[in-house]
Amino acid sequence: MTIGELISAAVVDERVWDAYQETAPDGIYLVGQPGPALPFVIFRAWKVPTGFVSEEIRLVGPSGRTLYRWGPQVRRMKGAMDLTVELDRIDDAVLDETGTYVASFILEGEIVGEIEFPVYVQAAALKLPKETEEGLRKSDVIWVGTRVDGDKRMAPVWFAFKDGKIYLLSCRDAEAHEQTVPGVPDAQELVVVTRRKLRDTALQEFTAAQRLLEGPEWETAAKMLVDRRRSRVGSPDESLSRWRGKCDIVELVPNVATLETSA
């Protein structure tokens, strides 16, 4: 006998939920692939006998892998004759697939209900919020790295900025005379800290989704980056020759879209 019944559920971008509430269409957005999801809410309405139960939610990607898990958390149910409505905001999901997902709703280890919902990549803004733009345009160096369980591994890096995206180079050989950036190219998201002009203090911190460039995209970005290399040794062509096959170039999409978006 099942522990209870899931009457309705939704997985919705927070901005859309704020506008339409329970009539909002399912769907969430990533700032890159892979990349962090923009904040979203998980709504559910339960009919479960009165008492405390363990609740868990799993988001399963198109490949069949569980890509995000919420809970388990203990929740109090009002009873089988009443609806217990729960709404939780999710702001720490990082997903590496788009397409149709399945959300599994679990009570006491048993899947009670499932729904399908889409995951999209949100188009990157060509222009970022003013503070972010200034922090990137007026500095030659930013700090980039990873954050795991609150601990950061950061490095000062030179970079290029164009059309709302950051481009940076990371050498695979830490002994080489080029920068090596923590988390490039494998981390699902990177932490970026911009500096105040002419001051060794932070201006803004945000996360960014990274995409490894290859082939013609690598060559295009490398030519842009070589002009930004302040302490370059030799000609631009010599630098490009040294980088080929030894250095990764990634494109970063800053996760600052919500700063410009209103519901």
C-alpha positions in Angstrom: 0.0 0.0 0.0 1.4 3.4 -1.0 2.2 5.9 1.7 0.2 8.7 0.1 -0.8 10.4 -3.1 0.9 13.2 -5.1 -2.0 15.4 -6.3 0.0 17.9 -8.3 3.6 18.9 -8.8 5.7 21.4 -10.8 9.3 22.3 -11.5 9.4 25.9 -12.7 11.8 28.7 -13.2 11.4 31.1 -10.3 10.7 34.1 -12.5 7.9 32.3 -14.3 6.5 31.0 -11.0 6.4 34.5 -9.5 4.4 35.6 -12.5 1.9 32.7 -12.9 2.1 30.7 -9.7 0.4 27.3 -10.0 -0.6 27.9 -13.6 3.1 28.4 -14.6 4.4 26.0 -17.3 7.1 23.6 -16.2 10.7 24.3 -17.2 14.0 25.6 -16.0 17.0 27.3 -17.6 20.8 26.8 -17.5 23.3 29.6 -18.2 25.4 27.1 -20.2 25.8 23.4 -20.8 27.0 22.2 -18.5 26.2 25.0 -16.2 24.3 26.2 -13.1 20.5 26.4 -13.3 18.9 29.8 -12.7 16.9 29.6 -9.5 13.8 27.5 -9.8 11.0 26.2 -7.5 9.7 22.7 -6.9 6.0 22.7 -6.0 4.0 19.7 -4.8 0.7 19.0 -3.2 0.4 15.9 -1.1 -2.4 13.8 0.4 -0.6 11.8 3.1 -1.8 10.6 6.5 -1.0 12.9 9.4 2.6 12.6 10.6 6.2 13.1 9.8 7.7 11.6 6.7 11.0 11.7 4.9 10.7 13.5 1.5 13.2 13.4 -1.4 13.2 14.7 -4.9 15.5 13.5 -7.7 15.9 15.1 -11.1 16.8 12.5 -13.8 18.3 13.7 -17.1 17.5 12.4 -20.6 20.4 10.0 -20.3 18.8 8.3 -17.3 21.3 9.7 -14.8 20.2 11.3 -11.6 21.7 14.8 -12.0 20.3 16.5 -8.9 19.0 15.3 -5.6 17.1 17.3 -3.0 16.7 15.9 0.5 15.8 13.7 2.1 14.2 16.1 4.5 11.6 15.4 7.2 8.2 17.1 6.5 5.0 17.1 8.5 1.9 16.0 6.5 -1.5 17.4 7.4 -3.5 14.2 6.7 -5.2 12.3 3.8 -8.3 14.6 4.0 -6.2 17.8 3.5 -3.6 19.0 1.1 -0.1 19.4 2.3 1.5 22.0 0.0 5.3 22.4 -0.2 7.3 24.9 -2.2 11.1 24.9 -2.2 13.5 27.2 -4.0 16.5 25.6 -5.6 19.6 27.7 -6.3 22.5 25.2 -6.3 21.7 22.9 -9.2 24.4 22.4 -11.8 23.3 20.3 -14.8 25.2 18.9 -17.8 22.2 17.9 -19.9 19.3 19.7 -21.6 16.1 18.2 -22.9 13.2 16.4 -21.1 13.9 15.5 -17.5 11.9 13.4 -15.0 11.3 14.6 -11.5 10.8 11.7 -9.0 8.9 12.5 -5.8 9.8 10.1 -3.0 8.4 9.5 0.4 10.1 7.1 2.9 12.2 5.8 0.0 9.2 5.0 -2.2 8.6 6.8 -5.6 5.0 8.1 -5.2 4.8 10.3 -8.3 6.8 11.5 -11.3 6.5 14.4 -13.8 8.4 15.4 -16.9 9.7 18.9 -17.4 12.1 20.6 -20.0 15.5 22.0 -19.3 16.8 24.7 -21.7 20.0 26.8 -22.1 19.1 30.4 -21.7 20.7 32.6 -24.4 23.6 34.5 -23.0 23.1 38.2 -22.7 25.3 40.3 -25.1 25.5 43.0 -22.4 25.9 42.3 -18.7 24.8 44.5 -15.8 26.8 47.7 -15.7 28.8 46.8 -12.6 29.9 43.5 -14.1 30.8 45.1 -17.5 32.9 47.7 -15.8 34.7 45.2 -13.6 35.7 43.2 -16.7 36.5 46.0 -19.1 38.6 48.1 -16.7 40.8 45.3 -15.4 43.6 43.3 -17.0 43.4 40.5 -14.3 40.5 38.7 -12.7 40.5 35.8 -10.2 39.1 32.5 -11.4 38.8 29.1 -9.8 36.6 26.6 -8.1 34.6 26.4 -4.8 34.1 23.0 -3.1 32.3 22.8 0.2 33.0 26.5 0.8 36.8 26.2 0.1 38.1 28.2 -2.9 41.0 27.5 -5.2 41.6 30.7 -7.1 44.3 32.1 -9.4 44.8 35.6 -10.9 44.4 35.3 -14.7 44.5 37.5 -17.7 41.6 37.2 -20.1 39.6 38.7 -23.0 36.0 39.9 -22.8 33.6 40.2 -25.7 29.8 40.3 -26.1 29.1 39.3 -22.5 31.5 36.3 -22.4 34.9 35.8 -20.9 37.7 34.0 -22.7 40.7 32.6 -20.9 43.7 30.3 -21.6 44.9 27.6 -19.2 48.1 25.6 -19.8 47.8 21.9 -19.0 51.5 21.8 -17.8 51.7 23.6 -14.5 55.5 24.0 -15.0 55.1 25.9 -18.3 55.5 29.6 -18.4 51.7 30.2 -18.9 48.9 30.4 -16.4 47.0 27.4 -15.2 43.5 28.0 -14.0 42.0 25.8 -11.3 38.9 23.9 -12.6 39.7 24.4 -16.3 38.4 22.6 -18.3 36.6 20.0 -16.2 34.7 21.9 -13.4 31.0 22.2 -13.9 31.1 25.8 -12.9 33.8 28.3 -12.0 33.9 31.2 -9.6 35.0 34.6 -11.0 36.0 37.6 -8.9 36.5 41.0 -10.6 38.7 43.7 -9.0 38.2 47.4 -8.5 40.4 49.4 -10.9 43.8 50.1 -9.5 42.9 48.5 -6.1 43.6 45.1 -4.8 40.0 44.6 -3.6 37.1 42.6 -5.0 34.4 44.3 -6.9 32.0 41.5 -7.6 31.9 37.7 -7.3 29.8 35.4 -9.5 29.7 31.9 -11.0 30.2 31.1 -14.7 29.6 28.1 -16.9 32.6 27.1 -19.0 32.7 25.7 -22.5 35.9 24.2 -24.0 36.7 25.6 -27.4 38.2 23.5 -30.1 39.2 23.8 -33.8 38.3 27.1 -35.5 36.7 28.4 -32.3 40.0 27.8 -30.4 42.0 29.6 -33.2 39.6 32.6 -33.2 39.8 33.0 -29.4 43.5 32.5 -29.3 44.1 35.4 -31.7 41.9 37.5 -29.5 43.8 36.4 -26.4 47.3 36.9 -27.7 46.6 40.6 -28.1 45.7 40.7 -24.4 48.9 39.0 -23.2 50.8 41.9 -21.6 54.1 40.1 -20.9 54.2 38.2 -24.2 57.6 36.9 -25.2 58.1 36.9 -29.0 55.7 37.6 -31.8 51.9 36.7 -31.7 52.5 33.8 -34.0 55.2 32.4 -31.7 52.8 32.5 -28.8 50.0 30.8 -30.8 52.5 28.1 -31.8 53.4 27.4 -28.2 49.8 27.3 -27.1 48.6 24.8 -29.7 48.2 21.3 -28.3 49.4 22.5 -24.8 46.8 25.0 -23.7 43.0 24.9 -23.3 40.9 27.9 -24.1 37.4 28.2 -22.5 34.5 30.5 -23.0 32.8 31.6 -19.8 29.1 32.6 -19.6 28.7 34.7 -16.4 25.8 33.6 -14.2 24.5 37.1 -13.7 21.4 37.0 -15.9 19.0 37.3 -13.0 20.4 40.7 -12.1 18.8 42.1 -15.2 15.6 40.1 -15.2 12.3 41.0 -13.5 9.3 38.7 -13.3 
